[in-house]
Amino acid sequence: GNGSTEEKLSMVFRKLPGVSASGMGLRLSQKFMFLLFLSGLVTLCFGALFFLPDSVRLKRIFLSKTEIQPVTVGSGSENDVREHLKRPKDQGMTSSRKPPTESASEKVTSSNHGANSDTFSYKKFRRCLFKPPLGRDNGRPVDPQTNERREKVREMMKFAWDNYKRYAWGKNELRPLTRNGHIGNMFGGLRGASIVDSLDTLYIMGLMDEYNDAKEWVKTSLDLNSNGEASLFEVNIRYVGGLLSAYYLTGEELFKNKAVELGEKLLPAFNTPTGIPRGVINLGSGTSWSWGWASAGSSILAEFGTLHLEFVHLTELSSNPVYTEKVMNIRKLLNKIEKPHGLYPNFLSPVSGNWVQHHVSIGGLGDSFYEYLIKSYLMSDKTDDDAKKMYYTALEAIEANLVQKSPGGLTYMAEWRGGILDHKMGHLACFSGGMIGIGADDGAPEKRQHYLDLAAEITHTCHESYTPTKLGPEAFRFDSGAEATATRLSDRYYILRPEVIESYMYMWRLTHDPKYREWGWEAVEALEQHCRVESGFSGIRDVYTTSVSHDNMQQSFFLSETLKYLYLLFSDDDLLSLEDWVFNTEAHPLPIIRNSCLQDDATQEKTASE
C-alpha cells in the first residue's frame, strides 16, 4: 500500500509479459508502443486519484506534505480547543481527506440555481403568518420594570457589537482583552461569523444603523469561495441559519441568494456510501472528511442531525428538492438501524451506517439532534408525523434510561456509556428544559402536564448550577455528594453560553411564571459583573471564584443566542411568536411552513387572473 513511486512503477514493468524491468533489448517500435501504453496507464492512474471516491491513501503518496497537514485545533489559546462544535472536546483534529465527487443531484443544483428562485413569493409567505414578526409594538412590554430590563439587554448588544466593529470587523470573533479579531478554524476560511450571527438580533432589537452596516458587509465582503476546512454543522447553523432568518425577517433577496449559494457548497459532504455527511468540508474543493478525534472516522449525531430545519428551507427557497432529500435520507437510515434501549448513540459510521460507540448524551455531541426532531414537526405545521414519532419515542427512552433524581431532589439527565450511567450533565444539555416544554402539547394528552413538569424540573436544576457567581459551569455532576456542581477544574469555565437562558425564555412563554424573568435578570447582572470588560464581553475560566480570570473571547453565539433569548424573555410573546416561528439551534428564527396557506394563495391568485 505505501511503497515508493519507483517501486510501484517497477511492479508495473514486471507485470508486462516479456519485458524486463530495465526495458533493455527492445526494438524502437516496441519501445514506442510501450511508452504509449505507459503514458496511458499513468494518465489513467492520476485521473483515478482525483476522481475515485476513496483514494485517500494513494493521494497521500502523490501529494506533497504541505498539502496534507493535519488540522489542529488550538492555535494559541485554550479557548480555541473548546471551539469545536460549540461542543468542547479537547483533542486535536486530524484530517483524512477525500477527493470531491459530484453526484447527479449536485449537478442539478448548479443548473437550477437561480432558474427557480422566483417561485418563492415573499409576499405570500408574509400573508401566511398569524402575526407580524415583530409583534404589535416590537414586543415592547407594558410593565416599566420589564421594559427597563429589556433596554439593558439591548444596550449590552450594542456594546458587544460596537466593540466587535471597532476591533475585529470582518473577523469571526472579537478578543476583547487584546482588542483584536479571532478567525479560528471552524468556518473554513469564511469570515464575519459575528456579523452573520447578529443580523437578526440587531434587526429585532431595532438597532438599524448596526443592522445596515452588517447587511452592507454581507453584500460587499462575505466571500463564499473560501478554501479552508469548515465544520458542516457550524457553517449550517450560524451562516446558513443566520442568512435564512435575515431573509425571512427583511425580505432582502441578497440574504436568500447567499444562503442558497452556501447551501450548495455543503452538498458534497453527503457523498458517502450511506449519505450520512462527514463532519468537515473544504468549501472550495468539496472534499470532506471526518473529525480526527471522532472514533473510527465516524460522523456525530448532533452534527448530521442538525441540518433538517435549514435544509428544508433551502428547498423551499430554491425549489430544488435535493436539500430535503439529503436530510430525509439521514432520517430513513436512523429509522432502519437498531437503537440500543431505544437510544441514539453519538457516533455513527458514514461508511457502514452502524453505531461506532455506545455513548449517549443529551449534552454535547447529541443535543440538537433531539431538538431538531420536535422542531421539524412544529415547523412543518404539525404535518411531519415521522419527526413527531421519532421525537416522542426518543424522549421515552431518555426518560427510562437517563433522567435521574438526585438525593437532594434535583432532576437531571445523566450520560450513558454502554449501559453505565455517568452522573454528569453538561451546560449544553440545559437547552432540554425548553425543548421538552415546547413539545409538551403534542404528545399524548394525558402526558402534557408530566412533560411541563419535567421541563420545569430540568430548568430548575440548571438554575441551581448557576452559583456562586450566578453563572453556570460547562458541566456539573451529581456524584460523591456533589449536586449540580463542577467537581473537576476542567469543567468550571463559562463561555457566554445561552442554553440555560434559552430554557428560561421558553418556560416563560409557556407558563408566565415570573421566576423565569427573575432568573434571567440574575444572569444579566452576572454577565455585567463578571464578563463585561472594557472592550466587550469575555468568557470566564472559573465560575466558582469571584476574582475573575477572563478567556479573551466574545463568542458569536453570545450575540446570536444569549442576548437574543434574554431580549425575548423581557419582551411580549408576540415578538417572534412561537405560533409562527421556530428557532434553529443558533437561535435564528425560521418560519413555520404553512403549505396549505401558500397553496390556497396560489389558487386564489390563479382564479383572480382568469
Secondary structure, DSSP 8 states (H G I E B T S, - for coil): ----HHHHHHHHHHHSTT--TT-TT--HHHHHHHHHHHHHHHHHHHHHHHHSTT-HHHHHHHS-GGGS----S-SSSHHHHHHGGGS---S------------HHHHHHHHHTTTTGGGS-HHHHHHT-SS-TT-SSTT--SSHHHHHHHHHHHHHHHHHHHHHHHHHTTSSEEETTTTEEE--SSBTT---HHHHHHHHHHHHTT-HHHHHHHHHHHHHH------SEEEHHHIIIIIIHHHHHHHHHH--HHHHHHHHHHHHHHGGGG-SSSS---SEEETTT--EE--TTSGGG-EEHHHHTS-HHHHHHHHHHH--THHHHHHHHHHHHHHHS--GGG---SEE-TTT--EEE-EE-SSTTTHHHHHHHHHHHHHTTS--HHHHHHHHHHHHHHHHHTEEE-TTS-EEE-EEETTEEE-EEEGGGGGHHHHHHHTGGGS-GGGHHHHHHHHHHHHHHHHHHS-SSS---SEEE-STT-SSB--SGGG--B-S--HHHHHHHHHHHHH--THHHHHHHHHHHHIIIIIEETTEE--BS-TT-SS--B---B-HHIIIIIHHHHHHHTS-TTTT-TTTEEE-TTS-EEE---HHHHHHHHHHHHHHH-
